[in-house]
Amino acid sequence: MRVHRLIAIILLIESRGRMKASELAAALETSVRSIYRDIDVLGEAGIPIVTSTGPNGGVSLMEGYTANLRQLNGDEVIHLYLTGMGFHSGRQSESRLQLNNALLKLEKTLPAPYQADIRKAKNVFYFDDAPWWSEPTSLPGLETLRTALWKGYKVRVEYRKVSGELSTRILQPYGLVVKQGEWYLVAFCERAEALRTFKCERISAVHLLEEDYELPAGFSLEMYWRSGEEAFKQSRRAAEYYPVTVRVHKGKQIPGAKFDVIQTVEEGNSQIVTVNMYSFEQACEKVFTLPADAEVLEPQAVRVYMKERIGELQRIYL
C-alpha cells in the first residue's frame, strides 16, 4: 500500500502546509524511518519537498508549488475517505460516479511513476460487491441521508417496520453505520422523542427538510453503536435462549462469527461446545451447517429431529 501512503503524504502536507515527520508517521500509522524513505522517493519522482529542522521545522512543499490536489471538491474528498473505510453503496449509484470522478482527478495530478502504478492496479484488481444469486439491496434515499448528515438538516422519511406497517417520521440524522454490507441510520426520532436505529433498506422515501439541528455535545456514533450492539446481543440471549450442546473433534472449530458460542469444554480428543441457537426452529436449520463430524448431545428434541431428517434423506438417496 506504499502508493496510497505516498499520495496521503502529498495530500497532508499540501493541505496543512508543514508537518513534522513524526506527525506524518502517526497519521499514517507507520514509522518515521518509512516516512523519510517515502520523502526520498517523492523527491526522486520530481515532487519538490522541503525538509527543515528546528522547533518550526518539518516537511513541506516548495513555496509556490502545488500538486493540484485542491481541484478535488469537498464531496469528492469525502467519497474518497468513505471508500477507504469500506463504505460502498452500489455499482451504479451517484456516490460511485462521484468517487470515480474524484479518482480520475487525483490520478491526473500524480507524477508519471505513480500513474503507471494506478493504471496497473485498475487492470489487475476488481471489486464486485454484488451477491451471486440476487441484486444488491436498493437504497434510494442514501445520498439524501448523506447530504442531510453533512449539512445538518432534518429529514422526513417513509419507514416500513418488520410487520410491514408504513409510518412517516421526522428524523434528526446522527450518523450512518455499515454492518456486514447493510446500512443503518442512527437518528433522533421526533415522534418517539428518542434516539433510534433504522435499517436503511426499509426507508422507502427520504425528503430533505431545510431545518437544521445540532448533535448533543459529546455524542459518539461509535460508542452509541457498540453499546447498542452489546445490548442487542444480551437481550436476544435473554429472550431467545435455546442452548444446543454438540461434540466436535479437537481439530475442528465452530466459528464464533457464525454461531453464538456460549461455552467450550475439552473432553479427551473432543470439545463439548454449547451454542445458543435461539429457538427449536432455528436449531433445526443451523445444526446442518455445523462441522460434518459434530454430534448433537442436547436437547433431545433436536437429536430426534436430526435422526428423522437423516432417515428421510437416506430413503431418498439410498
N, C-alpha and C positions, 0 to 999 in steps of 0.2 A: 504493500500500500504506500510505497515511498512517493509515487507520483502525487497521490492525494495529499501527502504531507507537504510536498513542495508547493502545491497550489495553495494550501492553507497558510503557509508562511507568507506568501505574497499577499494573500487576502488580509492577513492580520496586520502586517507592517504597513500596507498601503492605507488601511482604514484607521489605524491608531497612530501612524506617524513614526514612532520609535518604540521598540520593545527590547528588553534585556533577553539574552539567550535563555536564562533560567525561566523567564516568564513564558517564552515560546515553548520550552520543554514541558512546563507544567500544563499549558493549554493543550498541547498536542500529545500529552502522555508518553513522552519519550525522554531520552537522556540529553543533557546539554551537549555531550560529545556528538550525538547524532545531529543535533541542530547545527553545530558548526560544520559538520560534513555536508549537510544539505545546503548551507550557505555557500560553501565552496562549489558545489555542483551548479547552483543558480548563477554564481559568478562566471563559471566556465561557459554557461549557456548564454551569456550576454546580458544578464539582468544586473544592472549597476547597484549592487547592495553595498552599503557603507556600514562598517562596524567601528565603534568608538568606545573608549574606556572611560572610567571615572563615574562619579555619582549620577551624572546626567547622560551617561553613555548608553549604548545599546545598538540594536540592529535597525537600519532604516534604508529606504530607497534614496538614491542620489537626488538632491534637490532639483525639482523641475521635471523629474521623470515620473511617468505613470504607466502602469501596466494595462490601463484602460478597463480595469475590472469594475470601475464605478458606473459603467454603462448598464450594469445589471440593476434593475429597479428593485424596490423593496419586496414585492410579491415574488419575484424570481429568486431572490436570496432566501426567502422563507421556504420556498418549494425545494431548493437545494438542501436546506437544513433538514426539512422534514423527511426527504427521501434518504438522507444519510442516517436518519434514525429508524428507517424501515417503514415509513408511512407511505403505503401505496394505496391508491384509490380507484383503480380501474384502468384498463388499457386505453380506452377512448375518452377518458374524462377530460374536462377543462384543465384540471390540475396536471395531468400528464402532458398536455400540449404546452402549458406554461413551463413545465420542467424542461421539456425538450428545447424550447426556445432559449432558456437560461443556459443550458449546456452548450448549445451552439455558439452563443455569445462568448462563453467562457473559453471554449476550445479555440476560437479565433484569436484570442488575446495571448495565448501561451506561446512560448518560444518553440521553434521548429522541433527540437528533440522530444518535447512533451506532446506535441500534436501527433507525432508518429505513434507514441505510446497509446494515446487516446484512440486513434484510429484502429490500432491493433486490438485494444480491449473491446471496442464496439463490434469487431469481427469475430472474436472468439468467446464472448460471454453473451448469453441471452437469458433474460429473466421473464418467465411466464408464470403468472400467479393465478391463472385460471384453473379450476378443478377439471379433472378428466371428463366426468360424466355430467356436468352441469355448467351453466354460465355463472360468472361472478355475480354476487348479490348486487342488485341495483340500489344505489344510494343517491337519488336525485337531488336531495337537499344538502349534500355535504359541502359544496362550495359556498352556499349561502351561510351555513353554520360557521365555516371558517371566517368568512367576511364579518359575521356578527361578533365572533370572538375577537378578531383583530381590531375592530372599530369600537367594541364595547356597546353594541346595540342589542336590544331585546328582540326576540323573535316570537311569532305566533306559529305554532305547529299543529298539524293534524297527526295524532298519535294513536296507533292501534294496539290495544292491550293483547295479552296472550289469549284471552277469551274471545277476541275478535271485535270487541266494542271499540268504536272510534270516538275520540274525545278531542276537543280543542283546548290548547293551553297557551298561556303567555309564559315564556321562559327567559331567564337571565343566564346565558351560557357561561359556565365557569371553566370548561375545558373539554377536550376530546381525548379519548383513550382508545388504543387499538389493542385487543387481546385475541391472540391466535387468529388474526385476519378479520376479526369482527370489530366494528366501530361502536363506541358508546359515547353518549353526550352526558356530561355532568353539568347540571343546571339547577338553578333555584326556580321551583315551580310556584308561581304566584297564587294559583288556585289552592294548592296544598300548603302553601306558606312554609315550605321546607325544601331542603336540598335533595334532589333525586337523580338517579342514573337511568338514562333512556337508551334503549338499543336503537341505533340509527336506522337499521333496516325496517323498523316498524314506524318510522316517521315518513308519512306519505306525502306531506307538503310542508314547506317552510316559507314563511313570509317575513322579510326583514322589516322591523319597525324602527324608524329613526328616533328612538327614545333610548337614551343612554342609561347606564347603571354603573355601579362600582363594585369591584370584588371586595369582600371583607378583608381587612388588614390581617396579614399573616396567613391567609389561606394557602395551602399547599395541595395541588392536584395529586401529586404522588402520594402524600400522606393520607389524603382522603380515600384514594383508590385502594391503597394497601390495607387500611383499616377496614374498609367496606368488604374487601375480598376475604379477609380473615373472618369477619363477622358472618359473611355468607356461608363459608365453609362450616363454621361452628353450628350455625342454625340448621344447615342441611343435615349435618351429622345427628343433631338432636331430634329433628323432626322426621328424618328418613333414615333411621338406623336399622340396617339389616346385615349383620356380620356373617360372612361366609368364610369358613376355615378350610384351607387346602394344604396338601402336602406336595412339595416340589423338590426335585433333586438340587443339591447344593450348587451345582454348576449352572442352574437356570435361575433367572431373575424375573420377578413380577414387576414391571416398570411402574415406579411411583407416579410418573407423569400421566399414566393412563388409568391407574387404579388408586383408590383411596386406601392405602395400606395402613392398617391400624397397629399391627404388631407382627414381629418376625422372631421366631424361636428356633434355634438349631436343635436338631434331634438326629444324632448319628450322621449318616450321609444325606440327610434330608433337612428341609426347612419347613416348619409349620407356620404358615402365613395367614393372618386374619385380615380380610378385606371388607370394607363397607360397600355393599352393592345397592343400598338404599331401599330396595323392595324385592319381593319374590319375583315379580315380573322382570325387573331389570337384571336380577341374578340369573334368570333362565337365559337371557341374551348374552350376558357378559362371560359366563363360565366357559363358553365355547371359544372365547378369544384368549383364554389362559394358555400357558405352555402346554404342549401336547401330552407331557407326562404328568400333568397336575391331576391330583385326586381330591375331589371334594369330600371332606370329612363331615362337616356340619354346615347347615342344618340338614336333617334327614329328608325334608321335603325337596330340596334341591338335588340330593343324591337320587331320589326316586324319579324325579323329572329327567335327569340325565340318563338313567337306565332305560326309561321308556323311550326317550328320544333316540338313543343309540340303537335300541331294538327296532324302531321304525326305519332307521337308515339301513340297518342290516337287511331287513326284509326287502328294501328297495334295491340295494346294490349287490346282494349275495345270491 
